[in-house]
Amino acid sequence: YSDRFQGGPNNAVYKVVQYTDFALRRFFEKASTTDWFKNTLFVLVADHSLAPVDHEKYKSSIGSFSVPVIFYQPGNPVIGHDSSLIQQIDIFPSVLGFLNYDETWFSFGNNRFNLNEKPFVVNYINGMYQFMEDGYVIQFNGEKTEGVYNYKNDITLKNNLLGKNPSVDEALLKRLKAFIQQYNNRMVDNRLSISNELIPFKPQ
């Protein structure tokens, strides 16, 4: 397929995207002929990218994690676009919620089909934890907070608001530290599975 795709200003990215579109089209054409197609929930998600990007909004430390998650069930009339926060760890609880699974389970993520669950995102890049919630992102190096930004109004993270609104800083840091503590303790104690004493990490 080396000569099949026309590319664009950045061939390293454009040709890959065009090939991906082609491959997905071929996949769904084939899958649609099977007996299981209409009874399947397809989940499409990307990883973060280190490829050069053309748009400013993707050049920040949170922009590099801005990737789509697509839930697709053939014949389902629910179609739409939701720009609220979602992360890979939300896929598992979202699938269980979609399937109306009613047994006990454990996850750090949220069921994004449940609008009552408050969306958040946590990630780690270049020695920095990032926690996003309520329009803000806090950056924490494991010992101290280095930045707080209103990412909705400042997508490239140019205006550090650390110290401008202490209540926001404190709430975000408390939530992030709770997540880190829960994850680390459960990893050390091998408690990342279902147990009667485990309470899933949920926003308050």
N, C-alpha and C positions, 0 to 999 in steps of 0.2 A: 504493500500500500504506500510505498515511499513517494509516489508521484500522484496519489489520488486526491490529496487535500491541498487546497490552495494556500493555507496559512494566513498570515496577516503581519502586522507590524512587529510582532514578537513570535517568530515561528516556533520557538522552544515551547511556548504555551499554546498558541493558536492551533497548531497542527495536532497537539495532544488532545485538546478539547474537541476538535472536529472528529478525530478518530474515536474518542469516547462516545460522542453522539451517535456515530455510525455503529459502533459496537453494541450500544444499548438498544438501538433500533433493531438491529439484527436479532439480538437476544429476545426482545419482546415479540417480534414477529414469530420466532420459533416457539417461545413459551405459550403464546396465545393459541397454538394448535393442540395443546395438551389438555388432558382431563382435569388437571389440578389447577389450571390457570385462574379460574374464577373463584377458587377457594383459597387463594394465596394473598397474604399481605406482603408486598415488596417494600423493603426499606433501602433507600439509596443514600449514601453519605460519603462525604469526602474526608480526607485527612487534611491537616494544615499543610500549607505549601511554602517552600523556600524559593520557588521560581520568581524571577523578576515580575513585578506587577505594574500596571499602567495607571491604576486609580489610587488617588491619595488615601482614601479610606482604608485601603488594605495594607498600607505601609507602616502602620503602627504595631505595637506589641499585641494589641487585641485584634487588629485587622488581619494578622497572619493566621488567626484561628477562625476567621469568619468564613464558614463553609456551610453549604445547604444540607438539610436533612429532609428527605422526601419519603412520605408514607403513601403508598399507592395500592389500592385494592380494586381490581377490575370490576366495573359495574357499580361501584359505590358512588352515589350522587354527591357526596361531600367533597367539594373541590374548592380550594382557596389557598391564600398565601398569608402566612403569619410571620411577622418580623420580630416577634418577641424572642427572648433568649431561649436557647436550647443547646444541649451539649451531648456528646456521644453517650455519656452515662445515663441519659434520659431515654435512650432507645429501649432498653430492657423493660423498665416499668411502663413505658408507653405501649409497647406491644402487649404486655400482660393486661393493661387496662383496656386496650382495644378488643382483646379476646374475652373480656369480662372474667378473667381468672380470679377466683375468690379464695384461693389457698394462701397460706402464709409465705411471704417472700421477703428478701432483704435487698436493698439497693441504696446507694447514695444519691441516685438521680430521682427525677420527678416523672410522673405520668403527665405528659404534655397534652393529653386529651382531656385531662381534668383541669378545668379552668380555675378551680379553687386552690390549686397548688401554685405557690409563688415561684416564678422562674428565677434561676440564678445560674451562674457559670463560674467554675474554678479551673484554673490551669497554671502551668509552671513553665517559665521560659527564661533562659539565661540567668539562672539563679534567683529568679523572682517569682513569687506566688502572685497571682492575679485573681481577684474575686469581683464579679460583676453582679449587681442587683440594684433595682430601683433607679436605673439611669446612671449609676455611678460605678466606677471601677477603682479598687484600692490595690496598690502594689506594695508587697511586704517581702523583705529579704530574708525572713526567718528570725530576725532580731528586732527590726524596727520598720516602721512604715516609711516608704520613700516617695509615695505619690498618691493623690486622690484626684480623680478627674470625672467630670460630667461628660461621659462619652457620647451622649445623645446630642449635646450642643458643641462638643469638642472632639470629633471623631479621630483626629490625628494626635490627640493628647498633648496639646501645646501648653495648656493653662493648668498648672498644678494648684489644686485647691486645698492642699494639706494645711490644716490649721484654721481654715476659713470658717468651717462649720464643724466644731468638735463633736457634736452629737452624731453627725453622719460618719465622721472618721471612726468614732468609738464603736458604733453599731456594725459597720462593715468589718472592722478588725476583729471584733468579737465573733462574728459569724465565720470568718475565715479561719481563725484559730481553732474554733470548735470543729470545723471540718478537718483540718490538719490533724488535730488530736485524735478524733474518732478514727480516721484512716490509719494513722501510725499505730495506735494502740491495737486496733483490730488485726493489722498485719502482723505485729509482733506476737500477739496472742493467738493467731490463727483463728480469728472469729469473724471472718467475712462470709459466713454462711448462716443459715437460719438457726436460731436458738431462742428459747423462751425468754431469756433475759435481754435479748437484743432489741433495741428500739431504733428503727430506721431514722437516719438523719433527715429531718424535715424543717423547712423554714418556719419560724414562729411569727 
